[in-house]
Amino acid sequence: MKTLFKLISVVFALLFFWAAYVQWNDPDALLWYAIYGSAALASLFFFFEKLSFKIALVLFVLYFVGVFVFWPDQFEGVDIGEGEINNIENARESLGLLINALVMLMFSLRIRYTKKMA
């Protein structure tokens, strides 16, 4: 099971680094570099067993709150051309933050579980 979680953390670290990289043309790219970059670093820390439960939990809460902060006024999907571009962009950002939040929740629960078992 430990190997599975290490593999998951590496996969998400790569995905989060890629998500940060593709923000280069976004008007608020620095914000998203920080958001996805911190998730990528947390994933690497988890891989090396250096991520604390508290940090993972704080990141989960921040990302989860961000889901609601960025949620569009009206959800119109995530495909360009199917609605107002701002609603689509906000929906994409919210869903990205939801993925970040769920990964951090998984990390925090795994850290808590392994510490209780030790």
Backbone bond lengths (Angstrom), bond angles and torsions (degrees), N, CA, C in turn:
res aa  C-N    CA-C-N  psi(-1)  N-CA   C-N-CA  omega(-1)  CA-C   N-CA-C  phi
1 M - - - 1.453 - - 1.527 111.03 -
2 K 1.319 116.12 -36.48 1.463 120.57 179.17 1.528 110.40 -59.89
3 T 1.320 116.63 -41.19 1.465 121.17 -179.99 1.527 110.83 -64.25
4 L 1.316 116.75 -38.80 1.464 120.66 179.04 1.529 110.64 -61.46
5 F 1.325 117.42 -45.83 1.456 120.36 -179.92 1.523 111.85 -68.30
6 K 1.316 117.85 -33.47 1.465 120.26 175.69 1.530 109.87 -65.08
7 L 1.328 116.64 -42.56 1.457 121.16 177.92 1.530 110.58 -62.85
8 I 1.322 116.57 -44.99 1.462 120.93 178.40 1.523 110.57 -59.34
9 S 1.335 116.86 -42.55 1.469 119.68 -178.33 1.526 111.63 -65.75
10 V 1.321 117.69 -37.19 1.467 120.67 177.93 1.529 110.03 -67.71
11 V 1.311 116.81 -43.65 1.467 120.60 179.23 1.526 110.40 -60.13
12 F 1.335 116.79 -45.72 1.468 118.93 -179.56 1.523 111.79 -70.93
13 A 1.320 118.20 -32.96 1.469 119.73 175.31 1.526 109.42 -59.54
14 L 1.318 116.85 -46.20 1.473 120.72 178.69 1.529 111.46 -63.99
15 L 1.325 116.43 -43.08 1.466 119.67 179.24 1.526 111.91 -64.55
16 F 1.324 116.96 -40.48 1.465 119.91 179.51 1.527 111.49 -69.52
17 F 1.341 117.39 -38.35 1.465 119.25 175.46 1.528 109.96 -63.24
18 W 1.325 117.16 -40.94 1.462 120.59 177.88 1.533 110.56 -64.11
19 A 1.336 116.74 -42.77 1.467 120.36 178.94 1.525 110.35 -61.08
20 A 1.316 117.49 -38.45 1.472 120.59 177.22 1.522 110.04 -66.17
21 Y 1.321 116.66 -44.15 1.467 121.02 -177.89 1.527 112.28 -59.26
22 V 1.320 117.64 -42.87 1.467 120.43 -175.04 1.531 112.96 -75.14
23 Q 1.320 117.16 0.49 1.466 120.29 177.68 1.525 112.81 -84.26
24 W 1.322 118.21 1.69 1.466 122.12 -173.09 1.522 113.73 -55.55
25 N 1.320 118.86 -29.00 1.466 120.12 -178.62 1.536 112.63 -101.33
26 D 1.315 117.59 7.51 1.465 122.16 179.62 1.533 109.22 -79.47
27 P 1.324 118.47 140.51 1.471 120.01 179.24 1.538 113.27 -59.51
28 D 1.321 116.96 -32.27 1.471 120.77 178.28 1.532 110.45 -111.86
29 A 1.334 114.86 48.10 1.462 121.47 -174.77 1.530 112.75 -59.68
30 L 1.334 117.95 -38.54 1.465 119.69 -178.35 1.524 112.03 -61.08
31 L 1.320 117.01 -38.63 1.461 120.66 177.11 1.521 110.65 -60.58
32 W 1.331 116.35 -45.60 1.468 120.15 -176.94 1.524 111.92 -75.57
33 Y 1.334 117.51 -28.72 1.470 119.23 171.01 1.520 109.21 -59.15
34 A 1.335 116.24 -44.95 1.465 120.65 -179.27 1.526 111.34 -65.80
35 I 1.325 116.49 -43.02 1.467 120.49 -177.89 1.525 110.96 -64.86
36 Y 1.329 116.51 -54.66 1.465 118.92 -177.41 1.529 112.08 -74.85
37 G 1.331 116.41 -31.39 1.463 119.61 177.38 1.516 111.90 -65.08
38 S 1.334 116.93 -41.40 1.468 119.53 178.31 1.527 110.98 -67.05
39 A 1.316 117.42 -35.32 1.471 120.19 176.77 1.529 110.36 -67.18
40 A 1.327 116.62 -39.56 1.468 120.27 178.02 1.521 110.56 -64.81
41 L 1.326 116.94 -44.75 1.465 120.12 178.64 1.522 111.30 -64.38
42 A 1.318 117.50 -40.92 1.467 120.45 177.12 1.530 110.41 -61.09
43 S 1.322 116.53 -38.47 1.470 120.08 178.19 1.527 111.18 -64.63
44 L 1.324 115.67 -40.59 1.472 118.84 176.89 1.529 111.45 -67.09
45 F 1.328 116.85 -41.33 1.461 119.92 176.35 1.531 110.75 -60.77
46 F 1.324 116.50 -39.37 1.466 119.95 177.09 1.529 109.96 -62.05
47 F 1.310 116.87 -43.03 1.467 121.16 179.09 1.528 110.86 -57.41
48 F 1.335 116.45 -43.18 1.461 121.00 -178.65 1.532 112.70 -87.34
49 E 1.334 116.10 8.59 1.471 123.09 178.45 1.526 112.16 59.58
50 K 1.330 116.02 36.61 1.464 122.64 179.30 1.525 112.07 -113.34
51 L 1.317 117.49 -1.14 1.458 120.97 -179.96 1.523 108.62 -83.60
52 S 1.317 116.50 126.02 1.466 119.55 179.63 1.527 109.84 -84.61
53 F 1.305 114.28 155.92 1.456 120.76 177.56 1.525 110.66 -58.84
54 K 1.332 117.14 -43.55 1.461 121.21 -176.97 1.526 112.04 -63.47
55 I 1.332 116.65 -42.66 1.469 119.76 179.13 1.525 110.40 -64.47
56 A 1.323 116.83 -45.03 1.466 120.47 178.94 1.522 110.64 -60.78
57 L 1.325 116.56 -40.63 1.456 120.54 -179.24 1.534 111.52 -69.27
58 V 1.321 116.96 -40.78 1.473 120.57 177.26 1.529 109.95 -62.90
59 L 1.318 117.39 -44.12 1.469 119.97 177.83 1.525 110.70 -61.97
60 F 1.328 117.09 -41.41 1.461 120.06 177.01 1.525 110.71 -56.90
61 V 1.331 116.57 -49.17 1.467 120.89 -178.08 1.524 110.49 -62.29
62 L 1.333 117.49 -45.90 1.467 120.62 -179.53 1.523 111.58 -61.38
63 Y 1.324 116.46 -46.50 1.460 119.47 179.66 1.527 111.10 -64.97
64 F 1.330 116.52 -39.73 1.460 119.71 -178.18 1.530 110.79 -67.06
65 V 1.314 117.45 -40.52 1.474 120.61 175.17 1.530 109.40 -62.45
66 G 1.332 116.81 -40.14 1.458 121.15 178.45 1.515 113.49 -59.33
67 V 1.335 116.78 -31.75 1.469 120.12 177.16 1.521 109.81 -55.97
68 F 1.325 117.10 -43.70 1.463 121.43 -177.29 1.530 111.84 -79.32
69 V 1.325 116.76 -31.37 1.466 120.40 178.05 1.527 110.68 -65.19
70 F 1.328 116.49 -41.58 1.466 120.68 -176.61 1.528 113.67 -92.09
71 W 1.331 117.91 -5.77 1.468 120.11 -177.53 1.525 109.61 -57.46
72 P 1.338 118.14 134.51 1.475 120.41 -176.65 1.528 112.00 -69.20
73 D 1.324 114.25 157.73 1.464 119.82 176.52 1.523 110.29 -59.89
74 Q 1.317 114.99 -38.80 1.458 120.65 177.67 1.518 107.82 -137.50
75 F 1.327 117.42 120.46 1.459 120.76 -179.63 1.523 108.77 -73.84
76 E 1.342 115.73 121.51 1.466 121.31 -179.16 1.519 111.40 -123.30
77 G 1.304 116.98 18.38 1.454 120.98 -179.42 1.513 111.44 95.47
78 V 1.336 114.98 -168.96 1.460 120.46 -177.74 1.522 112.60 -124.91
79 D 1.319 117.39 2.45 1.462 121.17 -179.41 1.523 110.54 -92.20
80 I 1.331 115.90 131.96 1.465 121.69 176.89 1.529 108.32 -62.21
81 G 1.331 115.12 136.12 1.461 119.99 178.08 1.513 113.60 95.64
82 E 1.330 118.28 -3.05 1.462 120.15 -179.39 1.523 113.05 -105.56
83 G 1.310 117.06 10.89 1.458 120.53 -179.92 1.517 110.10 171.15
84 E 1.323 115.15 -168.58 1.455 120.14 179.20 1.524 109.24 -68.17
85 I 1.316 116.90 135.19 1.461 122.75 -173.88 1.530 112.27 -61.02
86 N 1.337 117.79 -36.53 1.472 119.84 179.47 1.527 111.64 -65.77
87 N 1.325 116.84 -40.15 1.466 120.02 176.88 1.526 111.06 -64.94
88 I 1.307 116.57 -39.75 1.463 120.64 179.64 1.522 109.98 -67.43
89 E 1.322 117.03 -44.10 1.468 120.87 179.35 1.527 111.02 -62.79
90 N 1.323 117.16 -43.68 1.467 120.15 177.90 1.525 111.77 -64.97
91 A 1.316 117.10 -37.06 1.463 120.05 177.63 1.524 110.31 -64.36
92 R 1.316 116.82 -43.38 1.469 120.37 178.22 1.528 110.93 -62.15
93 E 1.325 116.22 -44.09 1.461 119.70 -179.55 1.525 110.78 -64.55
94 S 1.326 117.06 -41.40 1.465 120.76 178.63 1.522 111.57 -63.26
95 L 1.302 116.32 -43.05 1.464 119.41 -179.38 1.535 110.96 -68.52
96 G 1.323 117.02 -34.80 1.467 120.03 174.36 1.517 111.31 -62.85
97 L 1.329 116.36 -42.55 1.460 120.65 177.59 1.525 111.33 -66.58
98 L 1.321 117.57 -33.61 1.464 120.49 176.71 1.525 110.62 -64.71
99 I 1.315 117.08 -41.51 1.469 120.40 176.13 1.525 109.68 -61.05
100 N 1.332 117.27 -46.79 1.467 120.95 177.46 1.526 110.44 -56.37
101 A 1.330 116.32 -47.11 1.462 120.86 -178.12 1.524 111.54 -61.27
102 L 1.314 117.09 -45.13 1.467 120.20 -178.87 1.524 111.93 -64.91
103 V 1.313 117.06 -37.95 1.468 120.06 177.56 1.526 110.10 -65.71
104 M 1.326 116.94 -43.32 1.475 119.49 179.08 1.524 111.19 -66.65
105 L 1.326 117.72 -35.07 1.461 120.78 175.10 1.524 110.07 -63.19
106 M 1.329 116.56 -44.33 1.461 120.25 178.02 1.527 110.38 -60.42
107 F 1.335 117.10 -44.98 1.466 120.25 178.96 1.521 111.32 -61.20
108 S 1.330 116.38 -45.64 1.469 118.91 -177.34 1.529 111.26 -65.28
109 L 1.324 117.46 -40.95 1.466 119.85 177.90 1.528 111.45 -65.38
110 R 1.311 116.13 -39.40 1.471 119.67 178.26 1.532 111.06 -65.33
111 I 1.331 116.91 -41.72 1.464 120.42 178.13 1.517 110.14 -62.36
112 R 1.332 116.29 -45.59 1.463 121.04 179.77 1.527 110.91 -62.41
113 Y 1.316 117.02 -43.40 1.472 121.49 -179.60 1.526 111.19 -63.43
114 T 1.311 117.74 -45.25 1.463 119.80 -177.49 1.522 111.93 -68.91
115 K 1.333 117.29 -31.65 1.476 119.85 177.86 1.525 110.38 -71.77
116 K 1.329 117.70 -34.97 1.462 120.06 177.93 1.520 111.38 -70.59
117 M 1.325 116.65 -31.61 1.461 120.93 -178.67 1.524 111.42 -78.27
118 A 1.334 117.70 -20.08 1.465 120.74 -176.61 1.511 112.53 -80.01
